[in-house]
């Protein structure tokens, strides 16, 4: 046993298990299984050209040495990113805890009550600080959240505005530069015209439907926007605010000024900068706009016993369900980071947040007053944490960098300095000394923070916030540690059992991949720091790009997109730019198979494309003849085909090369959705099948954890013809020679978690990656063989094999009165999270075991579903009081004096022997979704306030 081989630790089945598994499947070898699963004409002819695999110990040393090449300077750059203090109990008990970071999106609410409560705390924090009525569970970053605000305001235009095609959107020149770039990207394809200008001279013409203001402005100016908002309202112009969340503990909230939407980032609430991400953006709006709101919302409901229960609210509002009618393609969040930010508010409470905000403001005032004494004059008339001073930028920069300090240099004689939570008196004295040296003056020191304020009296916050008990009862470390643990115990994560979600790839997130994220050399770098200070990052990110190029067979990669859906959009925008560069901007038809994931048409709609849906055959494959007919019909305007491979039905379609060739012959390009890349790596790749661009879910195939619903990274890999169009950033130039504007706020997106995928690929090596794919296919087909005779398998390949996932058809069980949702809930009693329910086919379960699960765990899961199948057989259509309909069963049910069910307590809670050894108890009974939608409440108010009369 080669104990230092990482692949041995990552891949679940042991060598001694293989013979049994292969025999169960009915093949002689893994190679035979792969041959019967993949079409031979798409198999790679040579191993991946990657460096030899490192051991875990070698990687630990390597990443530590590489981290030393990053220079952690004192950062006063600002622009939406600030050094923050991550409270140690939050770092240790959430950020570094697999109980929190390996959980899946809370689709199964009964076993996700802990993280649902943590997200509800985040939503409450956002609602109360912004002064708005409703907030979502987080978005990807501030720039994309601002773009979502613009899209929402466009969607909720008045009837007359829509009739008159009112399409202008005012953007204050105070907006963050990266936000402006993202707004430019998102506005053009959907026909919004941006007008950038000074809010004080805006004419409020009826050509505008909306506006966005920065609060405070990008260089710190605090403006009272009340008059602007009132005038805009008179002219039916709705106003969004991009706000700094910490400043809202000291400033009048945007809601009190009449804002329609408020967005921003919660990064400075205890989440490391991480060279740009991941961070949880926030999005708050008015209740009347809730059905146009992007992202997810956590709401309060009740379970079947009437007890308070949380769940994802307004499920039908999720944008990807709307497909081409969507105004957003967002189907994820930054849950782990939102949990951290919400817990930061819980830990500090309202008084703690006010203390931090006041201290930051006092640091800014003290610095401004000291620099004024040096003759360096501060020009903002009012500010919170950022001052704007006049001085020789070149001289100041030389002195600052010599002292390992970064400011933001606006122009040759203007410097922006953003103070933060970590700033001390010693830091302020260092800033004074730097300017004194640059000016050739004698320095001096201050000994205490100023007590004066530079906030306008009219904007000092007077309204209360965070009055709920949860924000006022957990301020000692013992209290916060126990509260976090209490919530963790309510959640099922990968540290308890396998999560076999088809299309979602819930594989191992190895500790050795995760550890570097806690290293200050990696998590403390500002995304706009000079590149020479981020040598370790640049080396790692470029190497990861090269690794992904090799794996996909493509020529270039951008890591900027922060989710798979954002990667889809980036890929389509690159295709759009390619056609425009060839004077073929009229090519706007996107062909999408009817089996595609809903984000595909949603992304295409956002990219301004006309969507034509193509048929699938009864076997679940793309109908090639229908595709041919539509490609030829639209050949003059054909932009692209969006195709998932292997298919959403878990099959390697043998016609894929014919399909991609057909699109190219008719002038289009091929976008491959990389959701199922876990079945390709090392065996085939997007370039080989004829694709031009693909996105990759690094949070799936490449081991970044789901974090309860995020973080995600969705880079796109492209062939040579699309490399010139990879996206850039307005502050740090990245991307191609003809780069499109920014897809997300930071140049490299969520750079910090890219360390995980870099570690995964580096430690697996070419042989390990190929072996992982083979074992993913092995595990899926082993389970398929065990299920045969119990559940119909909906689709298989030409040799009867599944790819890395399969679909169990549960529709016939309706004859017994059993829905697929009943099976999902019953699985909780067996200690498992349900597979993907009713996607891509209603009434089915899509199962993907991944390569990380060992034989014993696969068998436990198979035994559970086979046992449930027997329970289904025993059910009758007119009997609603059976073990499936009453699932899940809670500890409270099992321990009551009375038991009014026609089956035993043992049958309810311990249907198989293995369960007693490690029983996981759902904390609530089945949640009433309809009740929660009728009584929508998305903050920490007590449930009694919303009970129906």
Secondary structure, 3 states (H helix, E strand, C coil): CCCCCHHHHHCCCCHHHHHHHHHHHCCCCHHHHHHHHCCHHHCCCCCCCCCCCCCHHHHHHHHHHHHCCECCCEECCECCECCCCCCHHHHHHHHCCHHHHCCCCCCCHHHEHHHHHHHHHHHHHHHHHHCCCEECCCECCHHHHHHHHHHHHHHCCCHHHHHCCCCEEEEECCCCHHHHHHHHHHHHCCCCEEEEECHHHCCCCCCEEEEEEEECCCCCECCCCHHHHHHHHHCCCEEEEEECCCHHHCECCHHHHCCCEEEEECCCCCCCCHHHCCCCEEEEECHHHHHHCCCCEEEEEEECCCCEEEEEECHHHCHHHCHHHCCCCCCCCCHHHHHHHHHHHHHHHHHHHHHHHHHHHHHHHHHHHHHHHCCCCECCCCECCEEEEECCHHHHHHHHHHCCEECEEEECCEEEEECCCCCCHHHHHHHHHHHHHHHCCCCCCCCCCCCCCCCCHHHECCCCCCCCHHHCCCCCHHHHHHHHHHHHCCECCCCCCCECECCCCCCCCCHHHHHHHHCHHHHCCCCCCCHHHEHHHHHHHHHHHHHHHHHHCCCEEECCCCCHHHHHHHHHHHHHHHHHHCCCCCCCEEEEECCCCHHHHHHHHHCCCEEEEECECCCCCECHHHHHHHHHHCCCCEEEEEEECCCCCCCCCCCHHHHHHHHHHCCCEEEEEECCHHHCCCCCCHHHHCCCEEEECCCCCCCCCCCCCCCCCCCEEECHHHHCCCCCCCCCCCCCCCCCCCCCCCCCCCHHHHHHHHHHHHHHHHHHHHHHHHHHHHHHHHHHHHHCCCCEECCCCCCCCCCCCEEEECHHHHHHCCCHHHHHHHHHHCCCECCEECCCCCCEEEECCCCCCCHHHHHHHHHHHHHHHHHHHHCCCCCCCCCCCCCCCCHHHHCCCCCCCCCCHHHHHCCCHHHHHHCCCCCCCCECHHHHHHCCCCCCCCHHHHCCC
